[in-house]
Amino acid sequence: MLYLDTSVLLVYTLTQAFETDRFPATESFFAKITAGSLLDATSFYALQEVYVFAIENAPDFPTGAAFGKAALEKILALPLLILPFVSRTDRKLHARRFTALRDATDVPHAIAASVYGCEAIVAYDEHFRAISHMLPYKMPEDFL
């Protein structure tokens, strides 16, 4: 099972017009997910980040909320496993394993992926390279 990070979900849903280099590979990657060729998961961490991104990049809250909702509907229509927030105990137990991540907001994603047995993190956020010896870092292009 692969863990899908926010950075990949954003290219698929909200930033495709700006991510013209990445979108074709991302679209092909998600076509494989839709076809059932890949078993993937994401988490409530990523879903929350996608929604907040839409709100923060819109001219007003109602517009952002509408774009965020549409993005979540597109993601939730996929045959993905949705991983819950990890427990406080799991966060404490696993956080020190991922101190190499420079961005603290990446740590919950790594913990969720690890706790739920994901084989790799699929992302465009290169911060995850720092932990690739524990949880391989892949990009959608790696699956084409």
VOMAR-421303 format. One record per residue: chain; x, y, z of N, C-alpha, C, O in turn; residue in one letter. Coordinates in pm, 1 decimal. Example, Ala and Ser with C-alpha at 12.3 -4.5 7.8 and 13.67 -1.06 7.14 Angstrom:
BEGIN
[pt A; [1319.0; -569.0; 780.0]; [1230.0; -450.0; 780.0]; [1320.0; -330.0; 780.0]; [1423.6; -331.9; 846.5]; A]
[pt A; [1285.0; -225.0; 708.0]; [1367.0; -106.0; 714.0]; [1290.0; 3.0; 787.0]; [1340.9; 113.8; 803.9]; S]
//
This chain:
BEGIN
[pt A; [84.7; -117.2; 0.0]; [0.0; 0.0; 0.0]; [89.8; 124.2; 0.0]; [190.6; 129.9; 70.4]; M]
[pt A; [51.3; 221.8; -79.3]; [124.9; 347.6; -91.1]; [49.3; 458.3; -17.7]; [-73.7; 460.8; -17.1]; L]
[pt A; [123.6; 548.8; 43.3]; [62.3; 663.4; 110.1]; [70.1; 784.6; 18.6]; [178.1; 820.9; -27.8]; Y]
[pt A; [-44.0; 847.1; -7.5]; [-48.0; 965.0; -93.1]; [-43.1; 1090.8; -7.8]; [-130.9; 1115.7; 74.8]; L]
[pt A; [61.0; 1168.7; -29.7]; [80.2; 1294.2; 42.1]; [-3.1; 1405.0; -21.1]; [-46.0; 1395.0; -136.1]; D]
[pt A; [-24.7; 1508.8; 55.2]; [-100.0; 1625.8; 10.8]; [-47.5; 1681.5; -120.7]; [-126.1; 1721.2; -206.7]; T]
[pt A; [83.5; 1684.9; -137.4]; [142.2; 1747.3; -256.5]; [96.4; 1680.6; -385.3]; [82.8; 1747.7; -487.6]; S]
[pt A; [72.6; 1551.3; -382.5]; [23.5; 1478.8; -500.1]; [-127.2; 1501.1; -516.6]; [-176.4; 1517.0; -628.3]; V]
[pt A; [-198.3; 1501.9; -406.3]; [-342.8; 1525.9; -411.9]; [-373.0; 1665.5; -465.5]; [-470.7; 1684.1; -538.1]; L]
[pt A; [-290.6; 1762.8; -430.5]; [-311.7; 1899.0; -480.5]; [-294.3; 1907.3; -631.5]; [-373.0; 1973.5; -699.1]; L]
[pt A; [-193.2; 1841.6; -684.8]; [-172.3; 1843.7; -830.1]; [-291.8; 1777.9; -899.4]; [-335.3; 1823.6; -1005.1]; V]
[pt A; [-343.3; 1673.7; -841.8]; [-457.1; 1602.0; -899.4]; [-586.5; 1683.1; -894.9]; [-671.7; 1669.2; -982.6]; Y]
[pt A; [-601.4; 1768.0; -792.3]; [-730.7; 1833.0; -772.1]; [-733.0; 1983.7; -793.8]; [-822.6; 2034.2; -861.5]; T]
[pt A; [-637.6; 2056.1; -738.4]; [-649.7; 2201.5; -732.6]; [-542.5; 2280.5; -807.3]; [-566.6; 2395.2; -845.1]; L]
[pt A; [-426.3; 2222.8; -829.1]; [-316.7; 2302.7; -886.1]; [-275.4; 2257.1; -1025.2]; [-167.8; 2293.7; -1072.4]; T]
[pt A; [-357.9; 2178.9; -1090.8]; [-321.5; 2125.3; -1222.2]; [-290.8; 2234.0; -1324.8]; [-208.1; 2212.6; -1413.3]; Q]
[pt A; [-354.8; 2348.9; -1315.0]; [-328.7; 2457.9; -1410.6]; [-190.0; 2517.7; -1391.2]; [-131.3; 2570.6; -1485.5]; A]
[pt A; [-137.6; 2509.4; -1269.5]; [-5.2; 2564.4; -1240.1]; [103.8; 2458.0; -1245.6]; [221.3; 2489.6; -1264.2]; F]
[pt A; [65.7; 2335.6; -1229.9]; [160.5; 2223.4; -1227.0]; [157.2; 2149.8; -1361.0]; [138.2; 2028.3; -1365.7]; E]
[pt A; [175.5; 2223.8; -1468.3]; [160.8; 2165.8; -1602.2]; [265.5; 2058.7; -1631.4]; [240.1; 1969.1; -1711.8]; T]
[pt A; [381.6; 2065.6; -1568.6]; [483.3; 1961.7; -1589.0]; [448.6; 1832.9; -1514.6]; [475.4; 1723.0; -1563.1]; D]
[pt A; [389.3; 1847.5; -1397.7]; [360.5; 1732.0; -1313.2]; [223.7; 1669.6; -1340.1]; [204.6; 1550.4; -1315.9]; R]
[pt A; [130.0; 1747.4; -1389.1]; [-6.6; 1697.5; -1400.5]; [-21.5; 1574.6; -1489.7]; [-92.5; 1482.2; -1449.9]; F]
[pt A; [40.8; 1566.9; -1608.1]; [19.6; 1446.3; -1691.0]; [59.0; 1316.2; -1619.3]; [-13.7; 1217.2; -1626.5]; P]
[pt A; [172.5; 1316.3; -1551.1]; [213.8; 1195.5; -1479.0]; [121.3; 1168.0; -1361.5]; [88.6; 1053.0; -1332.1]; A]
[pt A; [80.0; 1273.8; -1295.6]; [-10.7; 1258.2; -1181.8]; [-145.1; 1202.8; -1227.7]; [-201.8; 1114.4; -1163.4]; T]
[pt A; [-195.3; 1254.7; -1338.3]; [-322.2; 1206.0; -1392.6]; [-311.4; 1057.8; -1431.0]; [-403.6; 980.6; -1404.5]; E]
[pt A; [-200.8; 1017.8; -1492.7]; [-180.3; 877.0; -1528.1]; [-169.9; 788.8; -1404.0]; [-222.2; 677.4; -1401.4]; S]
[pt A; [-102.3; 839.3; -1301.8]; [-89.6; 767.3; -1175.0]; [-227.6; 744.1; -1113.9]; [-258.8; 633.3; -1070.1]; F]
[pt A; [-309.7; 848.4; -1111.1]; [-443.6; 833.3; -1053.4]; [-533.4; 746.4; -1140.5]; [-626.4; 684.2; -1089.0]; F]
[pt A; [-508.7; 740.4; -1268.6]; [-583.9; 648.0; -1355.2]; [-554.2; 503.8; -1313.6]; [-643.4; 419.0; -1316.4]; A]
[pt A; [-430.4; 475.5; -1275.2]; [-395.2; 341.1; -1227.5]; [-466.1; 309.4; -1096.3]; [-509.3; 196.4; -1073.3]; K]
[pt A; [-477.4; 409.6; -1011.6]; [-549.8; 390.5; -885.5]; [-696.4; 359.8; -915.2]; [-753.5; 266.2; -859.3]; I]
[pt A; [-756.3; 438.8; -1002.8]; [-897.2; 420.5; -1038.9]; [-920.4; 281.9; -1099.4]; [-1023.2; 219.0; -1074.5]; T]
[pt A; [-824.6; 235.5; -1178.3]; [-836.1; 104.1; -1241.7]; [-810.7; -10.9; -1143.8]; [-833.8; -127.2; -1177.0]; A]
[pt A; [-764.0; 21.4; -1025.2]; [-737.6; -82.9; -926.6]; [-600.5; -145.4; -937.8]; [-573.8; -247.6; -874.6]; G]
[pt A; [-512.7; -85.6; -1017.3]; [-377.9; -140.2; -1034.7]; [-286.3; -111.8; -916.3]; [-187.0; -181.8; -896.1]; S]
[pt A; [-319.3; -9.6; -838.0]; [-238.3; 27.6; -722.4]; [-327.7; 37.6; -600.2]; [-439.9; 87.4; -608.7]; L]
[pt A; [-278.5; -9.6; -487.0]; [-350.0; 5.4; -360.9]; [-290.3; 125.5; -289.1]; [-172.3; 126.1; -253.8]; L]
[pt A; [-371.8; 225.3; -268.6]; [-323.9; 349.3; -210.5]; [-408.5; 392.0; -93.0]; [-523.1; 350.1; -76.7]; D]
[pt A; [-347.9; 477.3; -11.3]; [-415.8; 533.2; 104.1]; [-375.1; 678.4; 118.6]; [-270.3; 720.3; 69.4]; A]
[pt A; [-456.9; 752.5; 185.0]; [-422.4; 887.4; 227.8]; [-479.5; 901.5; 367.6]; [-533.8; 805.3; 422.1]; T]
[pt A; [-468.5; 1017.8; 425.7]; [-513.0; 1033.3; 563.4]; [-596.1; 1159.2; 580.6]; [-603.0; 1244.6; 492.2]; S]
[pt A; [-658.6; 1167.9; 696.3]; [-731.0; 1289.9; 729.8]; [-636.4; 1409.4; 736.9]; [-679.7; 1522.9; 717.5]; F]
[pt A; [-508.2; 1386.0; 764.2]; [-411.0; 1495.9; 761.7]; [-406.8; 1557.6; 622.2]; [-414.5; 1679.4; 606.3]; Y]
[pt A; [-394.4; 1471.5; 522.3]; [-385.9; 1520.2; 383.9]; [-517.5; 1583.4; 339.2]; [-517.1; 1687.2; 272.9]; A]
[pt A; [-628.3; 1522.4; 374.6]; [-757.8; 1578.1; 335.0]; [-777.8; 1717.5; 394.4]; [-824.2; 1808.9; 326.2]; L]
[pt A; [-742.8; 1732.4; 520.1]; [-751.7; 1863.3; 585.6]; [-662.7; 1965.5; 515.8]; [-704.6; 2079.2; 493.8]; Q]
[pt A; [-541.2; 1926.5; 481.0]; [-448.6; 2018.6; 414.5]; [-499.5; 2060.3; 276.9]; [-484.7; 2176.4; 238.7]; E]
[pt A; [-558.2; 1969.2; 203.1]; [-615.4; 2003.1; 72.3]; [-726.5; 2105.9; 90.1]; [-731.1; 2205.7; 18.2]; V]
[pt A; [-814.6; 2082.2; 184.2]; [-926.9; 2173.1; 208.4]; [-877.8; 2311.7; 250.6]; [-925.9; 2412.8; 199.4]; Y]
[pt A; [-783.8; 2316.3; 342.3]; [-729.3; 2444.8; 389.3]; [-656.7; 2517.1; 276.0]; [-666.5; 2639.3; 264.7]; V]
[pt A; [-584.2; 2443.6; 192.4]; [-516.4; 2504.2; 77.6]; [-617.6; 2576.0; -11.4]; [-593.9; 2688.6; -55.2]; F]
[pt A; [-729.7; 2510.7; -37.6]; [-832.9; 2571.9; -122.2]; [-884.3; 2701.0; -59.8]; [-900.1; 2801.4; -129.2]; A]
[pt A; [-910.1; 2699.1; 68.0]; [-960.7; 2818.3; 137.2]; [-857.5; 2930.4; 136.0]; [-890.9; 3045.9; 109.6]; I]
[pt A; [-732.4; 2896.2; 164.6]; [-626.9; 2997.7; 173.2]; [-591.2; 3059.8; 38.8]; [-534.7; 3169.1; 34.2]; E]
[pt A; [-623.2; 2992.2; -69.5]; [-586.7; 3042.0; -201.7]; [-706.6; 3092.9; -282.7]; [-696.5; 3113.8; -403.6]; N]
[pt A; [-816.9; 3112.0; -216.4]; [-937.7; 3163.2; -282.5]; [-958.7; 3309.8; -245.2]; [-905.2; 3357.2; -144.9]; A]
[pt A; [-1035.2; 3379.9; -324.7]; [-1059.4; 3521.8; -294.4]; [-1145.2; 3543.9; -169.6]; [-1138.5; 3649.5; -106.7]; P]
[pt A; [-1226.1; 3442.7; -134.3]; [-1309.3; 3454.5; -14.1]; [-1341.3; 3314.2; 37.2]; [-1319.3; 3214.8; -32.0]; D]
[pt A; [-1393.4; 3308.0; 159.4]; [-1419.6; 3178.6; 221.5]; [-1520.5; 3093.2; 143.9]; [-1493.6; 2975.3; 121.2]; F]
[pt A; [-1635.1; 3147.7; 102.4]; [-1730.7; 3061.2; 30.5]; [-1671.8; 2998.8; -96.5]; [-1697.6; 2882.3; -126.8]; P]
[pt A; [-1593.5; 3076.4; -169.6]; [-1531.5; 3022.7; -291.1]; [-1431.2; 2913.8; -255.0]; [-1430.2; 2806.6; -315.6]; T]
[pt A; [-1347.4; 2941.7; -156.5]; [-1248.6; 2841.9; -113.1]; [-1314.4; 2715.9; -60.4]; [-1270.0; 2605.0; -89.9]; G]
[pt A; [-1420.7; 2732.9; 17.8]; [-1491.3; 2616.5; 71.0]; [-1552.1; 2532.7; -41.3]; [-1552.7; 2409.8; -33.7]; A]
[pt A; [-1602.8; 2598.2; -144.9]; [-1659.7; 2525.1; -258.5]; [-1551.7; 2448.5; -334.9]; [-1570.6; 2332.1; -370.4]; A]
[pt A; [-1438.7; 2514.1; -359.9]; [-1328.6; 2444.8; -428.1]; [-1273.9; 2331.9; -341.9]; [-1243.1; 2223.9; -392.3]; F]
[pt A; [-1261.9; 2357.0; -212.7]; [-1213.5; 2253.6; -121.8]; [-1306.2; 2133.1; -118.2]; [-1260.6; 2018.8; -119.6]; G]
[pt A; [-1435.2; 2158.7; -113.6]; [-1532.5; 2049.5; -113.2]; [-1524.3; 1968.4; -242.6]; [-1527.4; 1845.4; -239.9]; K]
[pt A; [-1513.8; 2038.4; -355.8]; [-1502.8; 1968.1; -485.0]; [-1376.4; 1882.0; -489.5]; [-1378.8; 1770.2; -541.0]; A]
[pt A; [-1267.1; 1934.0; -435.9]; [-1141.7; 1857.0; -433.3]; [-1157.6; 1733.2; -345.6]; [-1114.0; 1624.5; -383.6]; A]
[pt A; [-1219.0; 1748.5; -229.8]; [-1240.4; 1633.5; -141.2]; [-1332.7; 1530.5; -205.3]; [-1309.4; 1410.3; -192.1]; L]
[pt A; [-1436.1; 1575.5; -273.7]; [-1526.1; 1482.0; -341.8]; [-1451.0; 1402.6; -448.8]; [-1473.7; 1282.6; -464.7]; E]
[pt A; [-1362.3; 1469.1; -521.5]; [-1284.1; 1400.3; -625.2]; [-1192.5; 1295.2; -562.0]; [-1178.9; 1184.3; -613.7]; K]
[pt A; [-1130.6; 1331.1; -450.7]; [-1039.5; 1237.9; -381.8]; [-1119.1; 1120.7; -322.9]; [-1080.5; 1004.9; -338.8]; I]
[pt A; [-1229.4; 1151.1; -255.5]; [-1306.8; 1046.4; -188.5]; [-1377.8; 953.9; -285.8]; [-1420.8; 845.4; -246.8]; L]
[pt A; [-1390.9; 994.1; -411.3]; [-1449.3; 906.4; -513.2]; [-1350.8; 798.4; -558.0]; [-1390.2; 700.9; -622.0]; A]
[pt A; [-1223.6; 815.6; -524.7]; [-1120.7; 718.5; -562.2]; [-1126.1; 595.8; -470.8]; [-1170.7; 605.5; -356.5]; L]
[pt A; [-1081.1; 481.4; -520.5]; [-1075.8; 362.6; -434.2]; [-952.5; 366.7; -342.7]; [-860.0; 286.7; -357.2]; P]
[pt A; [-953.4; 460.5; -249.6]; [-843.3; 478.5; -154.4]; [-885.8; 433.7; -15.6]; [-1003.7; 438.6; 19.5]; L]
[pt A; [-789.4; 390.5; 61.6]; [-813.4; 373.5; 204.1]; [-789.7; 509.5; 268.4]; [-694.6; 579.2; 233.1]; L]
[pt A; [-874.3; 547.0; 361.2]; [-857.0; 672.9; 432.5]; [-809.1; 639.1; 572.9]; [-880.8; 577.4; 651.6]; I]
[pt A; [-688.3; 680.0; 602.2]; [-629.0; 650.6; 731.9]; [-670.9; 757.0; 833.0]; [-673.3; 875.7; 800.5]; L]
[pt A; [-704.0; 715.5; 954.9]; [-746.5; 811.6; 1056.1]; [-626.5; 888.1; 1113.7]; [-510.7; 856.2; 1086.9]; P]
[pt A; [-658.9; 989.2; 1193.0]; [-554.0; 1054.6; 1271.0]; [-494.8; 948.8; 1362.9]; [-567.8; 866.0; 1417.3]; F]
[pt A; [-363.6; 951.0; 1380.5]; [-302.3; 852.4; 1470.0]; [-327.8; 892.8; 1614.3]; [-347.1; 1010.4; 1645.2]; V]
[pt A; [-327.4; 795.3; 1700.1]; [-352.6; 821.5; 1841.4]; [-237.4; 901.0; 1902.1]; [-126.7; 903.7; 1848.3]; S]
[pt A; [-264.7; 963.5; 2011.8]; [-161.5; 1039.2; 2084.4]; [-45.6; 946.6; 2121.8]; [70.7; 986.4; 2114.3]; R]
[pt A; [-76.7; 824.1; 2161.7]; [26.3; 726.9; 2198.3]; [115.1; 695.3; 2078.4]; [237.7; 694.8; 2090.4]; T]
[pt A; [53.9; 668.7; 1962.3]; [132.5; 639.6; 1842.2]; [217.5; 759.1; 1800.8]; [331.6; 742.3; 1757.6]; D]
[pt A; [162.2; 880.4; 1813.9]; [240.8; 1000.2; 1780.8]; [365.2; 1008.3; 1869.6]; [475.2; 1035.2; 1821.2]; R]
[pt A; [347.1; 985.3; 1997.3]; [460.7; 990.2; 2089.9]; [562.8; 881.7; 2058.4]; [683.3; 906.8; 2057.0]; K]
[pt A; [513.2; 760.5; 2033.1]; [602.4; 646.8; 2005.8]; [684.4; 664.0; 1878.7]; [801.2; 625.5; 1874.5]; L]
[pt A; [624.3; 721.4; 1775.4]; [687.9; 724.0; 1644.5]; [750.7; 857.8; 1605.0]; [831.3; 862.1; 1512.1]; H]
[pt A; [716.4; 964.6; 1672.1]; [765.0; 1097.8; 1631.0]; [916.7; 1105.0; 1627.7]; [973.3; 1166.2; 1537.1]; A]
[pt A; [982.5; 1044.8; 1723.2]; [1129.9; 1054.4; 1725.7]; [1196.2; 981.4; 1609.0]; [1310.5; 1010.9; 1574.3]; R]
[pt A; [1125.6; 887.1; 1548.9]; [1180.8; 816.9; 1432.1]; [1193.7; 909.9; 1311.6]; [1274.6; 885.4; 1222.1]; R]
[pt A; [1113.5; 1017.1; 1309.6]; [1105.1; 1102.4; 1191.6]; [1157.2; 1243.7; 1216.4]; [1112.5; 1338.6; 1152.0]; F]
[pt A; [1249.8; 1257.7; 1307.8]; [1305.7; 1390.6; 1337.6]; [1387.4; 1446.0; 1221.7]; [1416.6; 1565.6; 1219.7]; T]
[pt A; [1424.4; 1363.9; 1126.8]; [1500.2; 1412.1; 1010.0]; [1413.8; 1496.1; 916.5]; [1466.2; 1565.5; 829.4]; A]
[pt A; [1282.5; 1490.3; 933.7]; [1194.7; 1571.6; 849.4]; [1204.1; 1717.3; 893.1]; [1176.2; 1750.1; 1008.5]; L]
[pt A; [1243.4; 1804.3; 800.5]; [1261.2; 1946.9; 832.9]; [1129.4; 2017.0; 858.4]; [1123.9; 2111.6; 937.1]; R]
[pt A; [1024.5; 1972.9; 794.0]; [894.0; 2035.6; 807.9]; [811.2; 1952.5; 905.1]; [776.0; 1838.2; 875.8]; D]
[pt A; [780.5; 2010.2; 1020.4]; [706.1; 1937.0; 1123.4]; [569.2; 1891.7; 1075.4]; [514.9; 1794.9; 1128.7]; A]
[pt A; [511.8; 1959.4; 975.7]; [380.3; 1917.6; 926.2]; [387.8; 1787.6; 846.2]; [284.6; 1726.2; 819.2]; T]
[pt A; [508.1; 1744.8; 808.0]; [523.5; 1618.0; 737.4]; [525.6; 1498.8; 832.8]; [497.6; 1386.1; 792.1]; D]
[pt A; [558.2; 1523.1; 958.3]; [571.9; 1414.6; 1055.2]; [442.7; 1333.4; 1072.2]; [449.6; 1210.5; 1070.3]; V]
[pt A; [325.7; 1395.9; 1088.6]; [203.9; 1313.5; 1102.1]; [177.7; 1222.7; 981.0]; [126.3; 1111.9; 996.1]; P]
[pt A; [212.9; 1269.8; 862.2]; [196.1; 1186.6; 742.6]; [287.2; 1063.9; 750.8]; [244.5; 952.0; 722.7]; H]
[pt A; [411.6; 1085.8; 789.2]; [507.2; 975.5; 800.1]; [463.6; 876.5; 907.6]; [473.1; 755.3; 888.4]; A]
[pt A; [416.3; 927.7; 1019.8]; [371.4; 838.9; 1126.8]; [251.5; 756.9; 1079.9]; [249.2; 635.3; 1099.1]; I]
[pt A; [153.1; 820.3; 1019.7]; [35.1; 747.8; 970.9]; [75.6; 641.2; 870.2]; [29.2; 527.4; 877.9]; A]
[pt A; [161.5; 677.2; 776.3]; [206.8; 580.4; 675.6]; [277.2; 462.2; 741.5]; [257.5; 347.3; 701.8]; A]
[pt A; [357.9; 490.6; 840.6]; [431.3; 384.4; 909.9]; [339.1; 296.3; 993.7]; [345.5; 173.7; 984.8]; S]
[pt A; [254.0; 357.8; 1074.4]; [164.9; 283.3; 1163.8]; [72.4; 190.4; 1085.2]; [43.4; 79.3; 1129.4]; V]
[pt A; [26.2; 236.4; 968.4]; [-69.2; 156.9; 891.1]; [-4.0; 71.8; 782.6]; [-72.6; 19.4; 694.9]; Y]
[pt A; [127.8; 58.0; 788.4]; [197.7; -37.7; 703.6]; [216.1; 1.1; 558.3]; [224.6; -86.3; 472.0]; G]
[pt A; [222.5; 129.5; 529.5]; [246.6; 171.0; 391.0]; [390.7; 139.7; 351.1]; [482.6; 148.8; 432.5]; C]
[pt A; [408.3; 103.0; 225.7]; [539.9; 64.7; 174.2]; [622.0; 184.2; 129.0]; [744.7; 176.4; 122.8]; E]
[pt A; [555.3; 295.3; 97.2]; [624.3; 414.4; 47.2]; [531.2; 533.8; 59.0]; [409.6; 519.3; 71.7]; A]
[pt A; [591.5; 652.7; 54.4]; [515.4; 776.8; 47.8]; [528.7; 830.5; -93.5]; [639.6; 847.8; -144.0]; I]
[pt A; [415.5; 856.7; -156.9]; [414.3; 916.1; -290.3]; [387.4; 1064.7; -272.0]; [282.8; 1104.6; -220.7]; V]
[pt A; [484.0; 1146.3; -314.9]; [476.1; 1289.6; -289.4]; [558.3; 1367.1; -389.9]; [641.1; 1311.6; -462.0]; A]
[pt A; [533.4; 1496.7; -392.8]; [621.8; 1589.7; -462.4]; [697.6; 1674.2; -360.7]; [772.4; 1764.6; -397.9]; Y]
[pt A; [678.9; 1645.5; -236.1]; [745.9; 1715.0; -126.9]; [876.6; 1640.6; -98.2]; [876.2; 1534.0; -36.8]; D]
[pt A; [985.8; 1697.1; -142.4]; [1113.9; 1627.5; -131.6]; [1166.7; 1615.7; 10.4]; [1268.7; 1550.5; 32.5]; E]
[pt A; [1099.9; 1677.2; 107.1]; [1140.4; 1659.9; 247.3]; [1141.1; 1512.6; 285.4]; [1218.9; 1470.6; 371.0]; H]
[pt A; [1054.2; 1433.8; 221.7]; [1043.1; 1292.5; 256.6]; [1166.8; 1211.2; 216.7]; [1182.7; 1097.9; 261.9]; F]
[pt A; [1252.9; 1266.5; 134.2]; [1378.6; 1197.0; 101.4]; [1461.7; 1171.9; 227.5]; [1537.2; 1074.9; 234.3]; R]
[pt A; [1447.4; 1258.9; 326.2]; [1525.7; 1248.1; 449.5]; [1495.1; 1120.2; 527.7]; [1576.2; 1077.1; 609.7]; A]
[pt A; [1380.0; 1059.9; 503.3]; [1345.1; 936.3; 575.0]; [1329.2; 818.4; 479.9]; [1271.4; 716.3; 517.0]; I]
[pt A; [1379.4; 831.3; 359.2]; [1358.0; 727.1; 257.9]; [1423.7; 593.9; 294.4]; [1388.2; 490.7; 237.3]; S]
[pt A; [1517.2; 594.0; 386.8]; [1576.8; 467.3; 432.2]; [1478.3; 387.8; 518.8]; [1493.4; 266.8; 535.2]; H]
[pt A; [1376.4; 457.1; 574.7]; [1273.7; 389.7; 655.1]; [1143.3; 372.3; 578.0]; [1074.5; 270.9; 590.4]; M]
[pt A; [1111.6; 472.9; 498.8]; [986.7; 476.2; 423.4]; [1019.8; 536.0; 286.8]; [1033.2; 657.7; 274.5]; L]
[pt A; [1033.0; 453.0; 185.4]; [1077.3; 502.7; 54.5]; [992.5; 619.9; 3.6]; [870.5; 622.9; 20.4]; P]
[pt A; [1060.2; 714.9; -58.3]; [997.8; 832.4; -118.7]; [984.7; 806.9; -268.2]; [1083.3; 777.2; -335.6]; Y]
[pt A; [863.5; 818.5; -319.2]; [837.3; 799.9; -461.7]; [757.0; 918.5; -514.4]; [693.4; 991.6; -438.5]; K]
[pt A; [761.7; 935.1; -645.4]; [678.7; 1034.2; -713.5]; [586.2; 957.1; -807.8]; [615.3; 842.6; -842.4]; M]
[pt A; [475.8; 1018.0; -849.6]; [386.7; 949.1; -943.3]; [459.7; 896.5; -1067.1]; [426.4; 789.5; -1118.0]; P]
[pt A; [557.4; 970.4; -1114.7]; [633.6; 929.5; -1233.4]; [700.7; 793.9; -1215.6]; [725.7; 724.1; -1314.0]; E]
[pt A; [729.8; 756.1; -1093.4]; [795.2; 628.0; -1065.1]; [706.0; 507.8; -1093.1]; [754.3; 394.6; -1095.9]; D]
[pt A; [576.1; 530.7; -1113.8]; [481.6; 421.6; -1133.6]; [429.1; 413.0; -1276.0]; [336.1; 337.2; -1303.7]; F]
[pt A; [488.6; 491.0; -1367.2]; [439.4; 490.3; -1504.9]; [516.4; 393.2; -1591.1]; [487.8; 380.1; -1710.1]; L]
//
